[in-house]
Amino acid sequence: MSWMSVVQTPLTYNQLSSVVPGVLKVYDLPELAATLAPRAIGHRSAAGSRGRAVGLSDLEKTYAACRDAYRRQGAEQRFTIGVAP
């Protein structure tokens, strides 16, 4: 879901394969996604730092600034968040 969620979780699973050293000094995944506006982007089936599915409300909260970036560009409908069945 985000690099910050990995840092804030005492025990995480399978994160070393995707480590980007120093990344939080520059950006987190929601900020990276915001730079894609107004291009279409969808976020589904997010897993938390413990490998479990993340709920829609947590995704919405984490990616609120990203949604705002899309809204400012008049492209809010091109940013979608959902939870896979």
C-alpha atoms as one frame of an Amber mdcrd trajectory, in Angstrom:
protein
   0.000   0.000   0.000   2.837   2.397   0.870   6.446   2.412   2.007   5.442
   4.247   5.172   3.137   1.383   6.163   6.115  -0.969   5.916   8.233   1.270
   8.140   5.465   1.619  10.723   4.816  -2.122  10.997   7.133  -3.966  13.417
   7.029  -7.254  11.488   6.603  -7.340   7.715   6.673 -10.098   5.097   8.462
 -10.260   1.737   9.526  -6.613   1.751  13.262  -6.977   1.160  12.696  -7.915
  -2.472  11.196  -4.463  -3.106  13.335  -2.234  -0.912  14.381   1.087  -2.379
  16.996   2.507   0.004  16.238   6.072   1.130  12.989   6.274  -0.804  10.989
   7.949   1.978  13.371  10.911   1.901  11.950  11.672  -1.550   8.493  10.115
  -1.974   6.034   7.419  -0.937   3.889   5.342  -3.277   0.777   7.599  -3.040
   2.902  10.617  -4.059   4.392   8.631  -6.918   0.892   7.723  -8.115  -0.144
  11.404  -7.933   2.576  12.315 -10.437   0.766  10.207 -13.036  -2.242  12.547
 -13.122  -4.099  12.954 -15.441  -3.228   9.515 -16.865  -5.580   6.698 -15.879
  -4.492   4.609 -12.924  -6.306   1.982 -10.886  -5.429   0.521  -7.522  -6.804
  -2.924  -6.644  -5.891  -5.792  -4.406  -3.496  -3.857  -2.211  -1.651  -5.804
   0.423  -0.400  -4.333   3.648   3.094  -4.793   4.988   2.060  -8.082   6.611
   0.857  -9.462   3.277  -2.852  -9.257   4.140  -5.439  -7.536   1.975  -6.057
  -3.874   2.766  -9.609  -2.593   3.095 -11.125   0.046   0.850 -11.304   2.665
   3.631  -7.561   2.284   4.336  -6.757   2.611   0.636  -8.942   5.707   0.333
  -7.281   7.301   3.363  -3.754   6.524   2.178  -4.380   7.735  -1.368  -6.489
  10.819  -0.506  -3.750  13.246  -1.600  -3.396  11.334  -4.851  -7.134  11.628
  -5.472  -6.844  15.370  -4.793  -4.060  15.652  -7.386  -6.326  14.009  -9.954
  -9.222  16.251  -8.927  -7.085  19.383  -9.405  -6.337  18.254 -12.951 -10.006
  17.556 -13.686  -9.298  13.841 -13.990 -10.752  12.391 -10.783 -12.666   9.734
 -12.751  -9.322   8.472 -14.133  -8.105   7.511 -10.625  -9.905   4.445  -9.326
  -9.542   2.497  -6.126 -11.242  -0.808  -5.594 -10.867  -4.029  -3.737 -10.708
  -7.146  -5.873 -13.332  -9.780  -5.129
